[in-house]
Amino acid sequence: MDELCYRDGEEYEWKETARWLKFEEDVEDGGDRWSKPYVATLSLHSLFELRSCILNGTVMLDMRASTLDEIADMVLDNMIASGQLDESIRENVREALLKRHHHQNEKRFASRIPLVRSFADIGILASPQSAPGNLDNSKSGEMKGNGSGGSRENSTVDFSKVDMNFMRKIPTGAEASNVLVGEVDFLERPIIAFVRLAPAVLLSGLTEVPVPTRFLFLLLGPAGKAPQYHEIGRSIATLMTDEIFHDVAYKAKDRNDLLSGIDEFLDQVTVLPPGEWDPSIRIEPPKSVPSQEKRKIPVFPNGSAPTSGETFKEASHHAGPELQRTGRLFGGLILDIKRKAPFFLSDFKDALSLQCLASILFLYCACMSPVITFGGLLGEATEGRISAIESLFGASLTGIAYSLFAGQPLTILGSTGPVLVFEKILFKFCRDYHLSYLSLRTSIGLWTSFLCIVLVATDASSLVCYITRFTEEAFAALICIIFIYEALEKLFHLGELYAFNMHNNLDQLTSYSCVCVEPPNPSNETLQLWKKENKTAHTISWGNLTVSECKSFHGVFVGSACSLHGPYIPDVLFWCVILFFTTFFLSSFLKQFKTKRYFPTKVRSTISDFAVFLTIVIMVTVDYLVGVPSPKLHVPEKFEPTDPNRGWLISPLGDNPWWTLLIAAIPALLCTILIFMDQQITAVIINRKEHKLKKGAGYHLDLLMVGVMLGVCSVMGLPWFVAATVLSISHVNSLKVESECSAPGEQPKFLGIREQRVTGLMIFILMGLSVFMTSVLKFIPMPVLYGVFLYMGVSSLKGIQFFDRIKLFGMPAKHQPDLIYLRYVPLWKVHIFTVIQLTCLVLLWVIKASAAAVVFPMMVLALVFIRKLMDLCFTKRELSWLDDLMPESKKKKEDDKKKKEKEEAERMLQDDDDTVHLPFEGGSLLQIPVKALKYSVDPSVVNISDEMAKTAQWKALSMDSENAKVTRSNTSPEKPVSVKINLEEEPRKRYMDAETSL
């Protein structure tokens, strides 16, 4: 917004006073800097005055002009023709319009060496066909002739006067709305003009950055009313940043459309009492901008609209096309492939971003430790049949294949507790009955793979629609809590390995010692060990042994500085605690760095994306410099099977009896349920509608890939990997695309997820190469990775409604947040719903932590039935707010009926000539122009504009047509207020009611 003012008391010039990108920014009184962005607060009086300006001023839509001179001439000609402006002062007004524009940043860039480049070189303009106003195909041909977009008054731009920091914040393809307001001494009454250009024009010198202008608003009036004009200018500028009025301005066909847009804006305005609010206070931008979708709801023909959010809440829970049963063999799989195939190439191109590199580095470090740890535990449980090297190879092979061909490549595969429990039970069974563990395991894996393929063939993934938020939140919360618990448990375990003396006497430190001595009563196992090493108790120099040698010979530590497992090591434990918690807090701090007040936006965004990786690098460096021998990540150094007696291919029969091939189907059924539930629940969480995944899900394709790769891993004697919930959630969170935080403290707006296949692919390729990178990985302290696990578990809890409801128990009603479900569901019912969900969570925890963990998937499946029973305790309306509605057999028919009614209503409103068609008997057709109607049958429907027109205040704001001699003018003709009746057959008698006669 520019205002006309004196410069140095000599001559007029247009001076930039405010600008709007997302929020309003003003030039501070000193004139040396821009203010912080803030939410614009407008007076209701100025909005009414703006409406009066549009109603009585000049409105020129789709003007074709290439320079400011042409625009000024066309506007002035229209004003003179309509009687708004006297011919005698035309040149004065024209001279004022063409005055120089002084921008706030000119002083700052005055000393720069001029750098003139072609405007086409900077590539800031998008194709004009993408602009909201270019809706007619006929216009696109004209715009193509202009090269890169709108017309250009000057083909070069002086970048020495361009604020490039502000330029980078402007979205590609953006267009400007210029507001010019001011007072002059040669006018007796205000003159107003609203202009929409077609195409958009780059007017050099008008804007502070080279952005094409689409709209112009001009207000010049007599001296003495500058504050009033300033507020009107702020009002139109704020309206142009409003999402709804912005679309109206682009699509408006005449003055009435603009007035309707202002009326709609006024309907949404909230008035603050003057005695309770200081208008000079600048409101900080909100953390998240509320959605404006409700304002786009079409009004039904009778003038009514949905009065509550129930319709939209219900509609948002309908299952997508991915979960519709086809009734054909492999029908769901075929549809998944057809849906995902067009995006396959873009899945790779969309990964060209620093954010994806940050995600790769973060998740590679996060995935390595659990894979190696799982392999180590599996090696202990199977006596070395399958260990860390097999775990690394299996994770890499499965992850690469899944990332390339799965329907939802954002899911990360990993190891789970129930799989480890199953492996332990199976190995013990084989050992007790003298069966070959690897062969029987291969048989079970092949059966499981076959059953997964059967589930894919029968569209079993369509049953996922019964997994509602109740089930997925309980499952996700459990996995996140387990991640947090295990991270803390590993830290406590370090306290056992690196014990410290809790009863130190500082005055006796010089007498503390710990030595290795011969065990007083050696066991048979110890004696056999000595015999194997050709040693005896007398030939071993016990006093000269190191700690590890003493442990290997089963010696005993004696002394005041000894713990149960060896000498006290105080420094290591405390240093591990420091590394653990510093990693967690530093990761959290750097992840939120995007909203801080330091450094430019791009730097803040990059630091936020690389938060976890930067934390790991910093902590590894600090650990190396301090030198305390903290436990490090151990990676196998050779690529070969752990057991030298096995190869990379395992026979499903081996030395086992033939009947084991058949009996293996029974445990395979349990494995299939485990994989199906774990995979599909994780996929449901990843594909939540909150994540705005535009490329869709592929549940059938995901299950097929997991099943096939499980069979491959079984034949090769590798561990089984299924969907890792926390790792998958962390993957999605690391790829969130958010708006840039232009203002310090501003919370970014979530735009969607960067959907691609490269991050998962690169993570598992690097994991496969880890054997050759041991020299680098051996520097990573394990407490740092435990801190990353804690961060992943805590960050994955965000957004789970279940924990928000738990906090309500200890919160008085007046302090409770304005949660949407509290408006529609009684608090006591919210508490009952939460208690049921919490009880289920505790039961799941008990089962998973016990020896019965192998039946854990069955208990997750039981949650679906528990949720179904809750239909007896809660109404559908309450469950639609607290949870998702369960599918019903008649739901599709009801949806089709509602959709048909909605389409019929929209067809009646959006006819070619904007008329409502009312059929009568005998073939008669009554056509009534909607815009011309001023009558409503429903007395509760009030139009604020019609009501305000009756007040004295409104009449005072309106121009006196006799004194001002102003007539309404518009470049596009307005439709007459009339009723047209088309009759196919001439009736014998003419009927007329009161409304038609009007």
GULOKE-603757 format. One record per residue (C-alpha): x, y, z. Coordinates in steps of 0.05 Angstrom, whole numbers, plus 5000, padded with zeros to 4 digits. Layout:
<rs>
XYZ;...
</rs>
This chain:
<rs>
500050005000;502750684979;500251355005;501052024971;504952505014;509953085011;517352925006;521753415045;515953905041;517054024967;513253554921;508452984923;510652254917;507751574932;510851284995;510350555014;507150505083;504949775090;505349095056;501848425062;504847755047;501447305097;500247835150;500848585153;507548935160;508049685170;513750175159;515550405229;515051145247;522551225239;521850965168;528150545173;525249855180;519149415173;515049205233;514048485254;508448145216;501848175254;494548015245;491048625216;485448915259;480349325220;474949795243;467849595223;466850315200;472550275149;469649625121;462849955110;466450535077;470150055032;463649735012;460850414995;467050554953;466049924912;458550054907;459250764881;466250794851;469050564785;469949814775;473849594714;474948844706;479748504658;482949144634;488149044580;493949524591;501449454593;503750104628;501550524686;500251104637;495250684599;491750464663;491251184687;488351424621;483050864618;480950974690;480351734682;476451664617;471551204653;470851684712;469552284667;464451894626;460751684689;460852374720;465452204778;470852674754;470753354722;474653434656;478054064682;482053694736;483753084694;491053274685;491853424758;489352734777;493552404722;499752764746;498452524818;497451804795;504051794758;508252084814;514551724833;513851134882;518651144940;519850464973;522250355043;528449955022;531250474974;535950785026;538850115043;540549934971;542550634946;549950474953;549749824914;552849774845;547049724796;546049024769;541048984712;538848314688;533248054646;526947914685;526047254650;532747024680;530347004751;524646544736;520046824790;513846824747;509946184739;505846014678;499946484675;495245904665;496545724739;493846394764;486946344796;484146884751;485946544686;479946074684;478046164611;481845754560;480846314511;485346764552;491146274554;492846364482;493547114490;497947024550;502646534515;504647084470;507547454529;512846934541;513646804614;507047074637;503847764643;505648364601;512048734619;512949474617;520449394621;524248764604;529848894654;530048954729;535149344770;536948834823;541049344862;534449614888;531048944900;530348654970;532347944954;530947695025;523647915018;523547654946;525246954968;519146935015;514347074957;511446424928;512846254856;507346524810;505047044860;501647684835;500948364869;495148784890;497149514894;493149984938;494050734926;490751214975;492051944989;489252654996;490153234948;487853964949;484453994881;478853484894;472253654927;469952934934;473552264934;474651864871;475151114874;477250574825;477949824829;481749524770;483248804752;488348714697;488348154646;493747924640;497848124700;502948674685;509848804712;509649544727;516749774741;517450234800;510450094827;512349504873;518649434914;520048744884;518948534811;512248184817;506748284764;500748694785;493748394778;489548874819;489649624832;485450004882;485550764878;482651254929;484051994924;480152504964;480153204992;485253405044;483953285118;481752565116;488352195109;487151725169;480351535141;483351375072;489050985105;484050525141;480150415077;486550225042;488349735098;481449435092;481849275018;489049025026;486948555082;481048315041;485748144983;489747695030;483447335052;482946655019;475646705001;475347434978;481747314939;478146784897;472147234890;476347804863;479547344811;472947044788;468347654795;464247814733;461548474756;460848964814;455548544849;460447954856;465448404892;459948664938;457747954953;464947784971;465248375019;458548165049;461147465060;467347745094;462848185139;458747575157;465147255185;467747875221;468247875297;467348545332;471348705395;468249215444;472249875443;472549915518;475649235527;480849225472;486449695450;486549725374;493749945375;495949265402;498948835347;496548125349;501847595338;500647115279;497246475302;501145835310;496645505257;491845865210;484845565215;481945245153;477145655111;473745055080;467245175117;466545845083;466645495016;460545065032;455245164978;448645455002;442645014987;436945274942;432445445000;437745895028;439745425084;446445125099;448844585147;448644865217;453444385250;459844025235;456743335238;456143245163;463443405151;465843015210;462242395185;464342485113;471642525132;471641815159;469341455096;474240945072;478241125011;478440734945;484540344970;480139975020;474239814975;473239064964;473238914889;470438204890;475737984840;481937554850;487838034863;483038604846;485639054902;492838924883;491639094810;488239744829;494039914876;498939814819;494740254773;494340804825;501740794843;504840684773;503741404749;507541664810;513541184805;518041674768;516042264812;517641834873;524841924854;524642644828;521042894890;527042684932;531443234904;531543624969;536143745028;530443515072;530942815043;538442795055;537242995127;532042445134;536841925105;542442105154;537742135214;534141475201;540441105181;543341235250;536641085282;535640425246;542740155254;542640055329;536139655335;537939215276;544739045306;541838975376;536338525350;541538105313;545638035377;539637815418;537537335364;544637055363;544336925438;537436595431;539336145372;546535985393;549536355335;545036085279;542636785262;546437395289;548338115275;551238025205;545037645182;540738185213;544438735176;544138365110;536738185119;534738885137;538439175077;535638665028;528438725053;528639485059;531339594989;526139144956;520539454998;522640164983;522840024909;516239664899;511739774960;505240174957;507340625015;514940695014;514841165074;513840555119;520440315150;521439575162;524839355226;525038825280;519638745333;519238425402;513937895384;518237645327;524137545375;519537185425;517036725369;524236575347;526136385419;520135925427;521435595359;528835475375;527235165443;522034715410;527134485357;532534365409;527833955453;525333515396;532033475359;529633835297;533534295250;531735005271;533635355206;529934845162;523534865204;523935615206;524535635130;518235195123;514335665169;516836275131;514635985064;507735805092;507136515120;509136805053;503836385018;498436585068;500137325058;499337234983;492536904996;490437505038;492537974981;488737554930;482337594971;482738344985;483538215059;486638905068;479639195059;478438975131;483139545151;477040005149;475039695216;481439945248;479140615275;482841155313;481240785378;485340185356;490940545320;492141035377;492440485428;497440105385;501640715367;501740955440;504040275463;509740235413;511940955430;511840805504;515840165493;521040575454;521541065511;521740515564;527140125527;531440745518;531240875593;532140135608;538440115567;541040715605;539740365671;543139745644;549440155633;549140305707;550039565720;555739495671;559340125695;557740125769;559940665818;561040665893;555040975928;558540965996;565041315982;569241576039;573042146009;578442126062;579941386046;580641445971;588141305975;586840626006;581740395954;583839815909;580939245868;584838625850;583337965815;584137325857;583036575847;575736355857;575135995925;570535445899;571335385823;565435055787;565934475738;565034965681;570935375706;575334755714;573634525643;575435225617;582235205651;583534505624;581734725554;586735295560;592034845591;591935255655;591435115729;589735565787;597135585806;599835745736;595236355726;598337015750;591937275782;594837925806;597238135737;590837995698;586838545665;579438625679;577438255615;582537695627;580137615699;572937545674;575037045620;578436595672;572436675720;576637035771;573837415831;574738165844;576538345915;577539025946;573939655970;573639925899;570139305870;563039185850;559738515836;562138525763;568838865770;572039525791;567740135800;567740575737;564341235758;566241675700;563241245645;556241205674;555541945689;558442125621;553341645589;547741995626;550242665601;550642415529;543742095534;539742695559;543843215520;542342835456;534942845472;534343575491;539043825436;535143435382;528543735408;531544435410;534444405340;528144105311;524244715336;529645195312;525345375252;521045795298;526746155333;528746885323;535946775300;538946725230;535346775163;529346335147;533245855101;538545735154;533445605208;529745115163;536044735145;538144675218;531244415234;531443895179;538443645199;536843685274;538042965294;544042855249;547343505273;546143275345;549542605332;555542945299;556143445356;555642905410;560542435375;565543015369;564643205443;565342485464;571842415424;574743055453;572942885525;575942185518;571641815569;571241085544;563741055533;560740425500;560840475424;556640185368;559439505347;558639305274;560838625246;567238695206;566538095159;561037915110;560137175124;555036745162;556036745237;555535985239;561035695194;556835055186;551235405147;550835755080;546436305051;541135815025;537035375073;533034765053;525834765080;526434025097;533733905114;534533345165;527433415190;521832905178;517233035118;511233185163;514633815188;513034135121;505634055136;505634195211;509334845198;502735145172;500135205244;505435685271;505436025203;498136225215;500136595279;505936925242;501237155187;496537485237;502537825270;505138095204;498238295178;496238685240;503039015250;503739205176;496639455166;496039855230;502640205215;500140345145;493640645172;497541105218;502141325161;496341445114;492241865162;488342415129;492142915173;498442745134;495342975068;498642425027;496842594956;499541964923;495041504962;496240854999;497540144973;495439665028;495139044984;501839194951;505139315019;502638645046;504938284984;512038574988;512738405063;510137695051;514737564991;520937845026;519437435088;519636815045;526237035014;529337175082;526936495107;530336125049;536836525061;536736425136;535837165152;531437495206;524337705190;522738445186;515938765190;513439485194;516739875251;511540365275;515840875311;521140885257;515640975204;512441555243;519341875251;520541795176;514042155160;515442695211;522342815181;519142925112;513743415132;513344015085;511744645123;511145375104;517045825118;516746205184;517646925159;516347215228;520247025291;516046585335;511146425279;509045695277;509745385207;503545145170;503544405152;502944315077;503743575068;508943015065;514642965015;512642284985;518341914951;522241254952;529341494956;530141595031;528140885049;532240614992;538540995012;537740815086;537940075072;543340125019;547740475071;545839945122;548239405074;554839775065;555839865141;560439265143;565439675103;564640305146;566440025214;572240515221;567141095222;561340765259;565640525317;566041245342;558541305354;557041235429;551140785446;548141295496;547541785439;543341275399;539241135462;537941885466;535641875394;530841305411;527941725468;527042315422;523541885369;518841585421;516942255451;516242615385;511842055358;506942165415;505142855389;498442885355;495542285392;488842505418;489041975472;494342345512;490443005506;484442655537;488642365594;490843065614;483543275622;482842845685;486843325728;484643965694;478944415719;473644575667;475645305662;482845125645;481244585594;483344745522;477944865471;478244165441;473044065387;470143415416;468843755483;463644195448;459543595426;460843035477;459543075552;465943085593;464042465633;463242065569;470042315545;472942045609;469541365601;472141315530;479141475555;478840975612;476840415565;482540585518;487440645576;485339955603;486439645534;493339975531;495339695599;493038995579;497039035515;503139245555;502438675604;501738165548;507538435508;512138455568;510437735589;512137055561;505537075523;508037625477;507237155418;499637245422;500338005422;497538075351;491237705371;490138205427;491038785379;485738455336;481238405397;481339165402;477139195339;471738785372;472139195436;471139825395;465039515362;461939375430;462740115447;457140255397;452540025453;455140555502;456041155457;451841475403;454341525331;454842275339;459342205400;463741675367;464442105305;468042625348;471842165394;473441645342;471741415272;465041125254;465240375240;463140185168;455939975158;452539595102;447840175084;453140715088;454840705014;447540774993;446541355041;452841695016;450741614944;443941914960;447042514997;452042624940;446442614888;442443124928;448543574935;450043544861;442843714845;443044314891;449544564861;446744464790;440844904806;445345454833;450745424779;446645424715;448945774652;444846394662;445046384739;437746214744;433645744786;429045294744;422345114777;418244614736;410644684736;405144224712;403844214638;411144314619;411745034644;418645254667;419745844714;426746154710;428746644765;435447024765;438646854832;442747484838;436547914828;432647614885;432148064947;426747644980;427847055027;422446585051;426346425114;425847025162;432046785200;436546915140;438947625146;443447975095;447748465132;448348925072;440748985064;439849115138;445449625142;442550005082;436550175125;440650505180;442451235187;449751055192;449650705125;445951285093;451251765119;456651345087;453251305020;454451854969;448952344955;447152214883;444352904873;450353284900;455752814875;452452674808;455451984809;452451424770;454350704774;459150494720;462049844701;465449554640;461148944643;453549024638;449448834699;443648354692;436748664696;432348504755;426848114720;423047464720;422947084655;417746534645;418446054587;412145664570;412145064524;404445084520;400345714527;395645624586;388445824578;388546224642;394246654669;395846554742;400047054780;401947084853;404747664894;412047464887;411847364811;408248024800;414148384832;
</rs>
